[in-house]
Amino acid sequence: MRRLNRIGQMEKSEIEVHDLRHLASMLGLSASLTSEKASAFRLKKSKSSRPIEHAHLAWRYGVAMNKEDEEKLVNWLKKLQQKIRKK
């Protein structure tokens, strides 16, 4: 896997992905961000588990997530955003 110093070094196809843990890893961000427990979330109604890569679909189509899982996911995304901005 390539290691990059900043987003500007990435191809458009590499940036437009839904696997944010992979993106964080490519940017060489801390292991705690790439291995953090934000790998899945549960749906509120069915309680079924979905991979983090599907979170955008739940938000897009208004499918409610388990409240705790959604809070963890949002916090993880905020941490990731802060780290990327520092790059």
C-alpha positions as CSV (number, residue, x, y, z in Angstrom):
1,M,0.0,0.0,0.0
2,R,1.2,3.5,-0.9
3,R,1.9,5.9,1.9
4,L,1.1,9.5,1.2
5,N,1.8,12.8,3.0
6,R,-1.3,14.6,2.0
7,I,-4.6,14.3,0.1
8,G,-3.3,16.3,-2.8
9,Q,-1.0,13.4,-3.7
10,M,-3.9,11.1,-4.2
11,E,-5.7,10.3,-7.5
12,K,-9.4,11.3,-7.6
13,S,-10.4,7.6,-7.7
14,E,-8.5,7.0,-4.4
15,I,-10.2,9.9,-2.6
16,E,-13.8,9.0,-3.7
17,V,-14.1,5.9,-1.6
18,H,-16.3,4.8,1.2
19,D,-13.6,2.9,3.1
20,L,-12.3,5.7,5.3
21,R,-10.2,3.5,7.4
22,H,-8.2,2.6,4.3
23,L,-8.0,6.3,3.4
24,A,-6.6,7.1,6.8
25,S,-4.1,4.2,6.5
26,M,-2.9,5.5,3.1
27,L,-2.4,8.9,4.7
28,G,-0.3,7.4,7.4
29,L,-2.6,8.5,10.2
30,S,-2.3,7.0,13.6
31,A,-3.1,3.3,14.0
32,S,-5.8,4.2,16.6
33,L,-7.8,5.9,13.9
34,T,-7.5,3.1,11.4
35,S,-8.2,0.3,13.9
36,E,-10.7,2.1,16.1
37,K,-14.0,0.3,16.9
38,A,-15.9,2.3,14.3
39,S,-15.9,-0.7,11.9
40,A,-19.6,-1.4,12.0
41,F,-22.9,0.1,13.2
42,R,-26.3,-1.4,14.1
43,L,-29.6,-0.3,12.6
44,K,-32.1,1.0,15.2
45,K,-35.2,-0.9,14.0
46,S,-33.8,-4.3,12.9
47,K,-30.7,-4.3,15.2
48,S,-28.8,-5.8,12.3
49,S,-25.1,-4.8,11.9
50,R,-23.8,-3.0,8.8
51,P,-20.2,-2.2,7.9
52,I,-19.0,1.4,8.4
53,E,-18.8,1.8,4.6
54,H,-22.6,1.7,4.5
55,A,-23.2,4.6,7.0
56,H,-23.6,7.1,4.2
57,L,-26.5,5.1,2.8
58,A,-28.3,5.1,6.2
59,W,-27.9,8.8,6.4
60,R,-28.8,9.4,2.8
61,Y,-32.0,7.4,3.0
62,G,-33.0,8.3,6.5
63,V,-32.5,4.8,8.0
64,A,-32.1,5.3,11.8
65,M,-28.9,3.9,13.4
66,N,-28.5,2.7,17.0
67,K,-27.9,6.0,18.9
68,E,-24.7,4.9,20.6
69,D,-23.2,3.5,17.4
70,E,-24.0,6.7,15.5
71,E,-22.4,8.8,18.2
72,K,-19.3,6.7,18.0
73,L,-19.2,6.9,14.2
74,V,-19.7,10.7,14.2
75,N,-16.9,11.1,16.8
76,W,-14.6,8.9,14.8
77,L,-15.4,10.9,11.6
78,K,-14.6,14.2,13.5
79,K,-11.3,12.8,14.7
80,L,-10.4,11.7,11.1
81,Q,-11.4,15.1,9.8
82,Q,-9.1,16.8,12.3
83,K,-6.2,14.6,11.4
84,I,-6.7,15.1,7.7
85,R,-6.8,18.9,8.1
86,K,-3.5,18.8,9.9
87,K,-1.9,17.0,7.0
